[in-house]
C-alpha cells in the first residue's frame, strides 16, 4: 500500500477544501492516487468540485499583444517565467515580455521558432535576450508557452487581469471574433467576453470540445451521486442529465452565463450582437493564460502541522 504522506494530505486539502482527516481517509481508500482521492471526496459530498488547479507554481508575467499591422485581426499571448514576483515589477523584464508578445502576434510561431525570432536591441534573438537578462537580473527565466489567434475578418480582442503594466499581468485572455460587422462594436463585444473568460475560466468553447476523459469522469461522479439517493433508474437518468447540463453551464463558454449581468448566456450575447451589427458574429476561438498554472511549486510549513495532528509520517 502506498505511503500516505503529510505532503499528499496537504495537497489534497488545498485542492478540494475538504477536512484534513477526510483527505487522509480518501487517500487511504484509493492508495494514494490524488485524482481518485478528489473523486472519492466529491462522491461523498466532502468536496464541492475539483476546480482548483493548484497554487501558482512560478512567477513572471503573462503578456498579450495585438499585431499593429494587421488591423486588429491577429493577436498573441505569451508567458515568460522567472523565480520571484519581484521580477514582474522590473521594467527590463516587462519590456522582454511585451516585445516577445508583439513578435508572437506578427507571425504564427511555435515556441522554438519564437525563440529564434529576431529581437530588437542588444540581442539577436528572443532566446539570446532571455539569456542576457538572466545574467543581468540574476534569476533564471524561460519562455514557457505561446498562442496566436487570427481571423480572416473581424477582431481579436485582448484583456489582462491584475495588470502590472499595460498588456502585462497574471491572467491574459484573447478572443477571436469573425464578422463583417463594425470593428469598434466587435472590439467592445470581444473585450467584454474576454473579461468574462478571465473570471469564469471556461474549459472549452463548445460542449463537443470538452476533453472526453473529463466528461466521462464527471458523468461517473454525478451518476454515483444520483444513485446514492436511492431513486429508480429512470429518475436517476434524469438527475444525471440535469447535473451534466449544470456542469456544461459551469465549464463550457457558450453555455455560461455572462458574469457581469448574471443573466445572459454567452451564445445569446453573440446572437444579440449579430442582430445589432446586421452581420453574423462567430466566436472562432479563445485562449486564457493564468501565470504559473499547471506547474508544481515546492511549499513548506504546513506538512509539519499535518503530521502533528494526523499522526502520519512525512
N, C-alpha and C positions, 0 to 999 in steps of 0.2 A: 504493500500500500504506500502511496506517495506521502512524503512528509508534509504536513500542513504547517507551514512556517508563519511567523509573525508578518513577514512581508506580504505573503499571499492574502492573509486576512485583511491587512491594511488596504491593499489594492482593491479587493472586492468591496470593502466597506465604502471606499471613496467613489467607486464606480456606481454603486447601487443605492447608497444611503441607508442600507439595512443595518441592524444592530450588530455589534461585534460578535456576540455568541451565535447569532443566526448565521453570520458569514462563516464562522468556524464550522458550524454544523453542515452548511451547504457544501463547503469544500470537502469535508469528511465524506459526505454522501456520494460525491462524484469523484473521489480520489484525486482531488487537487486540480481538476480541469476548470480553469477560470470561466470560460464561456458557458460550460454546462452548469456551473455554480450560479451564474447570473440567471439562467433559465430556471433553475430549481427555485431560487428565491422568488422569481416572478410568478411561477406556478403556485407557490404557497401564499402569494399576496404580500410578500415581505419586501418587495421592491417594485416601484411603480413601472419602471422601464429601464432598459439598458441604453440610455441616451448619451451618457457622458463618456466621451472617448478617452478621458484621462486628462490630467493637468498638462499645461503647456510644457513641452519637453525641451525646447530650445528657444533661444532669444533671437533677436534680429528684427527684420521688417518684411511686411508684405507690401509690394508696390504695384500700382495699376497705371496704365498709360493708354491713351487713345492716339493712334497714329495721326499726327497733324497734317500729313499729306494725303490722307485717304478720305477726307470729308466726313469723318466720323463713322466709317463703316468697318473699321478694324481696331482691335484693342488687345492688350495682353495684361496678364497678372503674373508676377513672379514672387518667389520667396527666397530671400537670402538670410542665412542664419549666422549668428555669432554666439559667443559664450555667455554674455551678460546683457541685461536690458539697458545698461548704461550706453552701450554702443548705438542703440537706436536713436539716441539724442545727439550723436556725433554728426556734424554737418558733412564730413567727408564720407562717412558710411551712407548717410542719406542720399548723397549725390550718386554713390555707386548704385544703390537700389533704383533710384529714379531714372538714371540713364540706362541701366540694364533693361528696365521695363519698357522704355521707349524704343530701344533697339529691338526688343522682342516683338513690339507692336508693329514694326515696319515690315517684318518678314516672317514667314511661317517656320519658326525654328524648333528644333529638338533641343534638349539640354546640351548635348555635345556640340551641335552647330552654334548654339548661342555662346558657349564658352570660347569658341574660336572666332566669333564675330568681332569686327573692329570696334575698339573703344576709344573715344576722343580723349586727348590729353597725353599723359606721360606713358601710358601702356599701349601696346599694340592690340591686345585682345581683352575681352571681358575677363577671361581666366587669369591673364597676366596682371590685370588691375586688382583682382581679388588677392592674388599672391603678394602684390606690392603692399596692399593695405594690411595684410596680416602682419607684415614686418613693421609698418608704421603705427598701427593701432595696438598691436601686441596681443591680439586674440585670434584664435582660429575661426575661420568663417568659410562658408561654402554656399554655392548656388544650388538650392535644393530641388526646385521644380518651376515649371512654366506652362502656361496655357495661353494660346492666342485664339480669339474668336473673330469671325468676319461675316459680313452679309453682302449679297450682291447689290441690294439696295435697302435702305432703311437706316438703322442706327445701332451702334454698340455703346451702351451706357455703362458707367462705372460708379462705384461707391466705395468709400473706405470708412470703416467704423473704428472708433478710438484712434483717430488720425493724430500723429505727432507732427506732421507737416503735410502740405498739400499732396494728395495721392499716395501717402505713406502711412501705414498703421499696422494694426494687429489682425484686422479682417478686411479682405479685399474681395469685391464682387464685380463680375462683368455680366451683362445681359445683352444678348444679340436679338434684335427685333427686325424682322424682314417686312417691309411695307413700302408702298409708293406714296404713303401719306406724308403730311407736313413733318419735316425733320425736328422742328422745335417741339412740337407736341409729342413726337416719338421719344425725344430725349427726356422730356418730363415723365412720360409713362415709364420708360426704362429705368430712370433714377428711382422712382417710387417702388418698382418691383425689386430693384437691387437692394434697396433699404429693407424691404420685407425679407428677402433672402438672407441678408446679414443677420436678421433677428431670428427668423424661423428655421434656418438651416435645413432645407429640404434635402432628401437623399436621392431624389430622381425628378426628372421633368414630368414624365408620364408614368402611369401605373405599369405599363409594359416595359418601362426602362428599369424597374426595380430589380435588384440582384435576386435571382431565383432562390438562392440559398437563404437570403434574408427573409423573403416572403414565406418560404416553407417553414423556417424557424418560427416566424410569428404565427403562422397557421397552427402549428403544433401546440404552441403555448396557449392560444385562445381556445383551441379545442379542448385541451385538458382542463382549462379553467371552466369552460362551459359544462363539461361532463361532471365536474365536481358539484354542480348544482343539483344533480340527480334528476334532471328533466328527461323526457322522452327524446329519442334520437332526432325526430323531425323538428322538435323545438331547439335542440342543440345546434342543428344545422343552421337554423335561422339566427341563433345567437352568434354563431361563428361568422356568418355573413355580415351581420351588423357590426361586430367588433373589427372585422377586416376593413369595412368601409370607414370606420373611425380611424383605423391605422393609416389608411390611404390619406385621409384628411390631415393627418399629422406629418407625414413624411413625403408626400408627392406634391410638388409645387403647384401643378394645375388644379389639384383638389383642395389646396389650402385656402383658408380664409385670410384675406388681406389684413395684416396685423395692425395696420393703422386705423382702419374704420371698423374692424371687427365683424363685418357682415358680408362683404363682397368677396366671392370666390375669385381667385386669380384668373381662371378661364373666363369668368364673366367680365372682369376688367378689360380683357383683351377684346371681347365681343362688343362691349360698350365703346371702347376706343375706336374700333373699326367703323362703327356707325357714325361717330363724331368726325372721323377723318375721311369718310367716304371711300375707304380702301381697306382690304383685308390686312390684319396685323397678325403675324406669325412669330411666336416666341421660339426661335430656332434652337437656342442653347443658352446655358448659363454656367458660370463657374463661381465657386465660393472657396477662398483660401483663408483658413484661420492659422495664425502663426503657431508653428510647432505641433499641430495636430498629428497624432499617429506616431510620434517619436517618443521613445522611452526616456525618462529623466530620473536619475537617481535622487532619492529623497531619504531623509533620516528623521530621527527623534520620535516618531510615532511607534515604531516597531517595539521599542523597549516598553512602552505603555501597554501594548497589546500582550506582550509576553507576561508582564506582571499580573495583568487582570485575567488572562485566559489560561495561564499556566501551560503555555506551549513553548516549544523550542524555537530558537531563531536561526 
